[in-house]
Amino acid sequence: MSKKIGIYKIEDTETGKIYIGSSHTDLARRLSCHNSKIKNGYHEYDEFNIAYADNPDRIKYEILEYCTKDDDISKLEKDYIRYFKRIEGFEVINKTERTHKKGKVKNTINMCKAQQSMNNPRCRLTKHDIYNVLEMVDFGMSKQEIAELYDISVSYISRIGKDRRVQEYKEYIERKEKEVTSNV
């Protein structure tokens, strides 16, 4: 099943306040995200949080137009915003109109390097921890026990050297090879 993209409207039916938005990737997921934020009271447009708290039936979602990848979705979104601003009974509450098209980063090599290993603010394991984990695996300790010890998932341990902590893994292997050759 292919994901639909397009333009949507969120409306407080009691006040006529509306938000016009677009999804360039997955319309259902985008609307689900808005719905979740409104239900939990942390949507960026507090008008919807208040309306939902008062009566959940006040919030209505409407898909205005399905689009294709070839459509200029940002332009269509702006056109709908201008259109609804002219209709009496609606108050468009979008804080800003998008002034630029979202672009994809063409070269992510430097971005990836900046977020690897210890440079990643969410990283919980130091280089020393990685070496210890690899040592424990080499000594036959179960991955489940190691995972519990370091509060990480078993799958993370399995991925070390494949797509996680590759540099540390390579350094560990080189160090082990040097130890073996120096002992011979």
N, C-alpha and C positions, 0 to 999 in steps of 0.2 A: 504494500500500500504506500503510495507516494505521499509525501508531506505537502500540504497545501500552504501557499503563501498568499498574503494579501493585506487589505485594509479592514480595520474593525473599529467599532464604537462601543464605549462603555457609557451608560447613561444612568443618572439618578432620575427616575421617572417622576418623582415628586417635585424636584426643583428645576428640572430641565438642564442640569449641568451635565456636560458630556466631555469625554476624552476621546480623541481620535488617535489611533495608533496603527502601526504596521508591523508585519513580521516578514523578514526576508528569508527565513529558514523553515519555521514550523508554526503555523497560525494556531493550531490547537494547543501547543505547548505554551505559547505566549499568553493566550487567554487563560489557560490554567494557572500560570504564574500570577497574573493579575488577580484572579479569583482567590487564590491562596493568600495573597498579601492583603486583600480586602477583608477576607474572613478572619484573618489573624490581627487585623487592625494596624498594619504597618505599610500600607500603600502610600506612595509618595504624595498622592492627592488625598489629603485628609478628609475632604468632602465625602469621598466614597466610604471611608472607614466609619464616619459618623452616620451616614445614611444606612449602611449595612447593620450597624449596631442598633439603630432605631427600628428597622424593618428590612430583613434580607431581601424581600420581594421588590424593594425599591430599585435594586441594581439589575440592569438588563444589559446583556451582551448581544451585539449584532455584527455579523460579518457584512461589511458594506460591498466588498468586491474581492473576488479571487483574482490573483495575478499569476503571471508566468515569470520565469527568470529574466525574460527579455524586457519586461515592463520596467519603467522607471518608477519604482514603488515610492521612493521619497517624494517625487513630484506629485504622484497621485494622492499621497497622504496630505501634502500641502494644499492641493486642490480641494479635497474634502473638508479640510479645516476652514478654508476660505468660504466654501459653500455653506457650511453649517453656521458660520458666524453671521451670515446674511439672513438666516431663517429665524423669524420671531418665535420665541418660546424656548430656544436653545441658548445655552451659555457655554461656549467652548472654554475649557479650563486648562488646556495645554499651556504649560509655562513658556515654552519656546517652540518655535517651528525649527525643524532641523535645517541647518544651513549648509550642511555638507553631507555627501554620501559616505556611508561607512565603507572603508576600504579594508582589504585584507593585507596583512603584512606579507610582503613578497619574500623577504629573507629573514627567516626566524632563527638562523644559526646563533647570532649573538644574543637573542632573547633567551634561547634555550640554555646557553652557557651561563647566562646571568642567573638563572633559576635552578641550576644544578647543585646537588649535594648541599654543602654547608651554606651556599649563597641563598638557598631557598629558606625564607623565614619560617616555614612550617616544618622544616627538617628536624627530626627528633634524634637522629643517630649521628654521632661524630664519626670521623674516619676511624678512630680507635675502636668504636663500637662495631663498625662494619668488620674490621679485622677480627674482633672477638667472635662475632657471629659466624664468620667464615671458618675460624678455628674450631668452634663448637660443632659445626656441620662436618668438618673433616674428622673430628674425633668421634663422630657417630651419634651425637646428641640429637634427639628428635626435633624437627622443625617446630612442632607444637610447643615443646618445652621452651625453646629459644624465643618463640613468639610471645609466650606468656612472660618470660623474663624481661623482655625489652618493650612489652606492650605494643607490639606490631602484629600484622597479620602474617599467617603462614605463607600466603601467596607472595607477600613482599620479600620474604627470605628467598623464595624460589626464583624471584625475578632479579635478585642481586647479580650483577654481571651481564644480564641479558638486556634489560631496559631500565634498570635502576642501579645507581651507584657504580656505573661501569668503570670509571677511572679508578676508584678505590679497589675494585675487583682486580683490574689489571695490575695495579701496584702490589696487591696481595700475592697474586700468582708469581710476579717477578721476584718478589722477596722470598717466596717458598722455593723457587727454582735456584736462587742464589744460595740458599741454605743447603739444598741438596748437593749442589756442585762443590760447595766449600767443605762439606762433610766427606766427600769422596776422595 
